[in-house]
Amino acid sequence: MVSEVLMSFIAWRADQESKRLHSSEAGNPQIAQFSIKKALKNDFGREVVRMHWSHRPFATRYDVVRITYETNQIFVPILGLDGNEQVGIARLGYDLRKRLGVPNDAVGQETKFDLIIEQTGLWGQIYWYLCTKDPAVKVPAWLAFWSVLLGAAGLMLAIVNFYLT
């Protein structure tokens, strides 16, 4: 119950922060048509997206971005693709394509999808860390999250105790 409320709050803050970061000068958000291809072999099982740097001028390696297709959106770290022949290509793993709602039969075809790539800030990063499906990221993130909350609760109790005595 508590974690659901906290996750709703973090999702709301991530959305607000993403809207605040919109900047036409920085190219945020970036709206483009992409051919969706399977993830590179090194990225199998990892939740990362690869696309050419020209489609994400506001994001460097491993920055967390929000990608939207139709009504579906994902928060995901982004990496680059080398070479000008990679412009207009987005490489996503199976799970990310499924969450975005990209039809499986369109992968690797010349079908173009309108994707919106937006910069996220601290709240978007926190949201990704806590919502990723990768247990190597999610478990330590949740341990750190609850540790910070319990530490804050202990600090509050110490302050209250100090003022009451």
C-alpha positions in Angstrom: 0.0 0.0 0.0 2.7 2.5 1.0 4.9 1.6 -2.0 2.0 2.0 -4.4 1.3 5.5 -3.1 5.0 6.4 -3.2 5.3 5.0 -6.8 2.2 7.0 -7.9 3.8 10.1 -6.4 7.2 9.4 -8.1 5.4 8.8 -11.5 3.5 12.0 -11.1 6.7 14.0 -10.3 8.6 12.4 -13.2 5.8 13.4 -15.6 5.8 17.0 -14.2 9.6 17.2 -14.4 9.6 15.9 -18.0 7.2 18.6 -19.1 9.2 21.3 -17.3 12.3 20.2 -19.1 10.8 20.7 -22.6 13.0 23.0 -24.6 12.9 23.6 -28.3 16.4 25.0 -28.3 17.8 21.8 -26.8 15.6 19.6 -29.1 13.5 18.3 -26.2 11.2 16.5 -26.9 12.4 14.9 -30.1 9.7 13.5 -32.3 10.8 11.3 -35.2 9.9 8.3 -37.3 11.9 5.1 -36.5 12.3 1.6 -37.9 12.2 -0.6 -34.9 14.9 -3.3 -34.8 15.8 -6.0 -32.3 18.3 -5.2 -29.6 22.0 -5.8 -30.2 23.3 -9.2 -28.8 25.2 -7.3 -26.0 21.9 -5.8 -25.0 19.8 -8.9 -24.7 18.1 -9.1 -21.3 19.0 -5.5 -20.5 16.5 -2.6 -20.5 18.3 -0.1 -22.8 17.4 1.6 -26.0 19.9 2.4 -28.7 19.5 5.2 -31.3 21.7 7.6 -33.2 22.8 10.7 -31.2 21.0 13.0 -33.6 17.6 11.8 -32.2 18.6 12.6 -28.6 20.7 15.8 -28.6 19.8 16.4 -24.9 20.8 13.0 -23.6 24.3 11.5 -23.2 25.1 7.8 -22.6 23.0 6.1 -20.0 20.7 9.1 -19.4 17.2 8.0 -18.7 14.7 9.2 -21.2 10.9 8.7 -21.7 9.9 7.2 -25.0 6.2 7.4 -26.0 4.5 5.5 -28.8 0.8 6.2 -29.2 -0.5 6.0 -25.5 2.3 3.8 -24.2 5.4 5.1 -22.6 8.6 3.7 -21.0 11.4 5.2 -19.0 14.7 3.7 -20.2 18.4 4.4 -20.3 19.6 5.4 -23.8 22.8 4.5 -25.6 24.1 5.4 -29.1 24.4 3.7 -32.5 27.4 4.5 -34.6 27.3 5.6 -38.3 25.0 7.7 -40.3 23.3 4.5 -41.7 21.8 4.1 -38.2 19.8 7.4 -38.3 16.1 6.6 -38.0 16.7 3.2 -36.3 15.7 2.4 -32.7 17.0 -0.9 -31.2 14.8 -2.2 -28.4 14.6 -5.6 -26.7 11.5 -7.7 -26.7 10.2 -6.6 -23.3 10.5 -2.9 -24.2 8.8 -3.4 -27.6 6.0 -5.2 -25.9 5.5 -2.5 -23.2 5.5 0.2 -26.0 2.9 -1.8 -27.9 5.0 -2.2 -31.1 3.7 -5.2 -33.1 6.1 -8.0 -33.2 5.7 -8.7 -36.9 6.8 -5.1 -37.7 10.2 -5.5 -36.1 13.0 -5.4 -38.7 10.6 -4.3 -41.4 10.6 -0.9 -43.1 7.5 0.1 -41.1 8.0 3.5 -39.4 6.8 4.3 -35.9 6.3 7.8 -34.5 8.3 7.9 -31.3 8.6 10.8 -28.9 11.8 10.9 -26.9 11.8 13.2 -23.9 14.5 14.2 -21.4 13.8 13.2 -17.8 15.4 14.5 -14.6 16.0 13.1 -11.2 12.4 11.9 -10.7 12.5 10.0 -14.0 15.7 8.3 -13.0 14.3 7.3 -9.7 11.1 6.0 -11.4 13.2 3.9 -13.8 15.4 2.5 -11.1 12.4 1.4 -9.0 10.3 0.1 -12.0 12.8 -1.7 -14.1 12.3 -5.4 -14.6 16.0 -6.1 -14.4 16.6 -7.6 -10.9 20.3 -6.5 -10.9 19.1 -2.9 -10.9 15.7 -3.2 -9.2 16.7 -5.0 -6.0 19.6 -2.7 -5.0 17.4 0.3 -5.9 14.6 -0.8 -3.6 17.0 -1.6 -0.8 18.5 1.9 -1.1 15.0 3.4 -1.3 13.7 1.8 1.8 17.0 2.5 3.6 16.6 6.2 2.9 13.0 6.2 4.1 13.8 4.3 7.3 16.8 6.6 7.9 14.5 9.7 7.5 12.0 8.2 9.9 14.7 7.5 12.4 15.9 11.1 12.1 12.4 12.4 12.5 11.9 10.3 15.7 15.3 11.6 17.1 14.2 15.2 16.4 10.8 14.7 18.0 12.4 13.0 21.0 15.0 15.8 21.4 12.2 18.5 21.5 9.9 16.5 23.8 12.6 16.0 26.5 
